[in-house]
Amino acid sequence: MESYAIRTHELTKSFGSVLAVNKLNLKIPYGKTYGLLGPNGAGKTTTVRMLNGIISRTSGEIYITDKDIKSHEKYVKMISGFLPESPGLYQKLSAREFLIFIGELYYLPKSVIISRVEELLELFGLSERANDLLEGYSRGMKQKVCLCAALIQDPQIIYLDEPTSNLDPAIARMVKDLIKELVVRADKTIFICTHQLDVAEELCDQIGIINNGILKIEGSPTEIIDNMGAKNLEDAYLKVMDVTKMEDLLSWRESGELNKKIVISRKGKVKKGKKMVV
């Protein structure tokens, strides 16, 4: 059997009556960047949290570097780095203290922790604020600290949930370049969850588009564009999601149900049973 960095078989996750991920099958080679695209609520974050052992699956199988996550959960967490979309930080710690704490969770030698923390702080332009409490950081600076935390143990597989979220263009560019370098020069496997098509098209070797927990299409950006008969990845994405016309996006305005409800007229008065005046 061919070896893969990440492989799933019929991976499924339910939250009560809600089917968040439905029989997902992935085969992601080593040293590649895979992008999982989809709208909010499509199942992207649920998938990535199952892959690195944060939440359990309802059914199906997950293999990370050919090891079953069920029996090798600690190993999987040790070789995985994760940047969540909404990271949690200990606000009363400084950036340096927080990163040292994260390094200790991975049982890294003290000398290695100190060295890597200083390198990462310098890389992300945080050295001058390294001793300031995280509660005083902007959202973008907090995102950079969390990127540092995801890289501190030098993981084999890195999961990034909206990696350029809250970052200014210059830092976002640096993060994209860093992701490329990690794959090419350090042979890392990168798994990106995003709804930013430009990020996916630039960085990803393979892309999967997911909606309502179901993987709709998979392939390289070029393959997806060609298969959908599209002009570019944005056009292909809209076709996969069955949103191809502006009229589709505005269809809610034609809803008879909406017009039957209480609406506000131009005069600002509330009236019942009349159509909306716009």
C-alpha positions in Angstrom: 0.0 0.0 0.0 1.3 3.5 -0.9 2.3 5.6 2.0 0.6 8.9 2.7 1.1 11.7 5.3 -2.6 11.9 5.8 -5.2 9.3 4.8 -8.8 9.0 5.8 -11.5 6.5 4.9 -15.2 7.3 5.2 -14.4 9.8 7.9 -17.6 11.0 9.5 -18.5 13.4 12.4 -21.9 14.2 13.8 -22.9 16.7 16.4 -26.3 15.3 17.5 -28.5 15.5 14.5 -26.1 17.7 12.5 -23.8 15.8 10.1 -20.7 18.0 10.0 -18.5 15.7 7.9 -19.9 12.9 5.8 -17.7 10.0 4.6 -14.6 12.0 3.8 -11.9 10.2 1.9 -8.5 11.9 1.6 -5.0 10.7 0.4 -2.4 13.5 0.9 1.2 12.7 0.0 4.2 13.7 2.0 5.8 17.1 1.3 2.7 18.6 -0.3 0.3 21.4 0.5 -3.4 20.5 0.5 -6.1 23.1 0.7 -9.6 22.3 1.9 -11.9 25.0 0.6 -15.5 25.8 1.5 -17.9 28.3 3.0 -18.3 28.8 6.7 -19.9 25.8 8.3 -18.9 23.5 5.4 -16.9 21.1 7.7 -13.4 22.4 7.2 -12.5 23.1 10.9 -14.2 20.0 12.1 -12.1 18.0 9.6 -8.8 19.5 10.7 -9.6 19.1 14.4 -10.3 15.4 13.8 -7.1 14.9 11.9 -4.9 16.2 14.7 -6.8 14.5 17.5 -8.5 17.5 19.1 -11.9 15.9 18.6 -12.9 12.3 18.1 -14.5 11.0 15.0 -18.0 9.5 14.9 -17.0 6.8 12.4 -14.4 6.1 9.7 -10.6 5.9 9.9 -7.7 8.3 10.1 -4.1 7.4 9.4 -1.3 10.0 10.0 2.0 8.8 8.5 0.3 5.4 8.2 -0.4 5.2 11.9 -4.0 4.8 13.1 -4.8 7.9 15.1 -6.9 5.9 17.5 -4.0 3.9 18.8 -1.3 6.5 18.2 -3.0 9.7 19.4 0.0 11.0 21.4 2.4 10.4 18.5 0.1 12.2 16.1 -0.1 15.3 18.4 3.7 15.3 18.8 4.3 15.5 15.1 1.5 17.9 14.3 1.4 21.7 14.5 -1.9 23.5 14.5 -3.0 27.1 14.0 -6.7 27.5 14.8 -8.8 30.1 13.1 -9.7 31.6 16.5 -6.7 30.9 18.7 -6.8 30.9 22.4 -4.0 32.6 24.3 -3.1 33.1 28.0 -3.6 36.8 28.1 -1.6 37.3 31.3 1.6 35.8 29.8 4.0 37.6 27.5 4.7 36.2 24.0 8.0 34.8 25.2 6.5 33.1 28.2 3.6 31.7 26.2 6.0 30.2 23.5 8.3 28.7 26.2 5.2 27.1 27.8 4.1 25.6 24.5 7.6 24.2 23.9 7.6 22.6 27.3 4.3 20.9 26.5 6.2 19.0 23.7 9.0 18.0 26.2 11.6 19.9 24.1 15.0 20.5 25.8 15.2 23.9 27.5 18.1 25.0 25.3 16.1 24.1 22.1 13.0 25.9 23.4 14.9 29.1 24.1 16.7 29.0 20.8 13.6 28.4 18.7 11.5 31.0 20.6 14.1 33.7 19.9 14.3 32.7 16.2 10.5 32.7 15.8 10.1 36.0 17.6 12.7 37.5 15.3 11.2 35.9 12.2 7.7 37.4 12.9 8.9 40.8 14.0 7.9 40.3 17.6 11.2 40.6 19.4 10.6 44.2 20.6 7.3 43.3 22.2 8.3 39.8 23.3 8.0 40.7 27.1 4.6 42.5 26.8 1.5 40.8 27.9 -0.6 39.2 25.2 -3.7 41.0 26.4 -2.1 44.2 24.9 -1.5 42.6 21.4 -3.5 43.4 18.4 -5.4 40.5 16.6 -2.7 40.4 13.9 0.1 40.1 16.5 -1.8 37.4 18.3 -2.1 35.5 15.0 1.7 35.7 14.6 2.3 34.4 18.1 0.0 31.4 17.3 1.9 30.8 14.1 5.1 30.6 16.2 3.4 28.2 18.6 2.4 25.9 15.6 6.0 25.8 14.4 7.9 25.6 17.7 8.3 21.8 17.9 9.3 21.6 14.2 6.3 19.4 13.3 6.2 17.0 10.3 2.6 18.0 9.5 1.2 21.5 9.9 -2.5 22.3 10.0 -3.4 26.0 9.3 -7.0 27.2 9.7 -7.2 30.5 7.8 -3.4 31.2 8.2 -3.5 34.8 6.9 -6.6 35.9 8.8 -6.1 39.3 10.6 -2.7 39.8 9.1 -1.7 43.0 7.2 -0.6 42.4 3.6 3.1 42.5 4.3 2.9 39.9 7.0 0.4 37.8 5.0 3.0 37.8 2.2 5.7 36.6 4.6 3.5 33.8 5.9 2.7 32.6 2.4 6.5 32.6 1.6 7.2 30.8 4.8 4.6 28.0 3.9 6.3 27.6 0.6 9.7 27.3 2.2 8.5 24.8 4.8 7.4 22.5 2.0 10.3 22.9 -0.4 13.2 23.2 2.0 12.0 21.4 5.1 9.8 18.8 3.4 6.8 19.6 5.6 3.2 18.5 4.8 0.8 21.4 5.0 -3.0 21.2 5.4 -4.7 24.5 4.9 -8.4 25.3 5.6 -9.5 28.5 3.9 -12.2 30.2 2.0 -9.6 32.6 0.4 -9.2 31.3 -3.1 -6.1 33.3 -3.9 -4.3 31.7 -0.9 -5.3 28.2 -2.1 -4.4 28.8 -5.7 -1.0 30.2 -4.9 0.1 27.7 -2.2 -1.7 24.4 -2.7 -0.6 21.4 -4.8 -4.0 19.8 -4.3 -7.4 21.3 -3.4 -10.6 19.8 -2.1 -13.9 21.7 -2.1 -16.3 20.7 0.7 -19.8 21.8 1.3 -22.3 20.5 3.9 -19.7 18.0 5.0 -19.3 16.4 1.6 -16.2 16.6 -0.6 -17.5 17.9 -3.9 -14.4 17.8 -6.0 -10.6 17.3 -5.6 -7.5 17.9 -7.7 -4.9 20.5 -8.5 -6.1 24.0 -9.1 -5.5 23.6 -12.8 -7.4 20.2 -12.9 -10.4 21.7 -11.0 -10.5 24.7 -13.4 -10.4 22.4 -16.4 -12.9 19.9 -15.1 -15.4 22.7 -14.4 -14.9 24.4 -17.7 -14.0 27.5 -15.7 -12.0 30.7 -16.4 -10.2 30.6 -13.1 -10.4 29.0 -9.6 -13.0 31.5 -8.4 -15.3 30.7 -11.4 -14.7 26.9 -10.8 -15.5 27.3 -7.1 -18.8 29.1 -7.8 -19.8 26.4 -10.3 -19.0 23.6 -7.8 -21.1 25.5 -5.2 -23.8 26.0 -7.8 -23.7 29.8 -7.5 -23.0 31.0 -11.0 -25.2 34.0 -11.4 -25.7 37.2 -9.5 -29.4 36.4 -9.5 -28.7 33.4 -7.4 -27.0 35.6 -4.7 -29.9 37.9 -4.7 -32.7 35.3 -4.8 -33.6 35.9 -1.2 -35.2 39.2 -2.3 -37.7 37.3 -4.4 -38.8 35.2 -1.5 -42.6 35.5 -1.1 -42.1 34.3 2.5 -39.9 37.3 3.3 -42.5 39.8 2.0 -45.3 38.3 4.1 -43.4 39.1 7.3 -43.2 42.4 9.0 -41.4 44.9 6.8 -40.3 48.5 7.1 -41.5 51.1 4.6 -39.5 54.0 3.4 -41.1 56.1 6.1 -39.7 53.8 8.8 -43.2 52.6 9.9 -43.8 49.0 10.6 -46.5 47.5 8.4 -47.9 44.0 8.1 -48.7 42.0 5.0 -47.2 44.4 2.5 -44.3 44.0 0.2 -40.9 45.5 1.1 -40.2 48.9 -0.3 -36.6 49.3 -1.4 
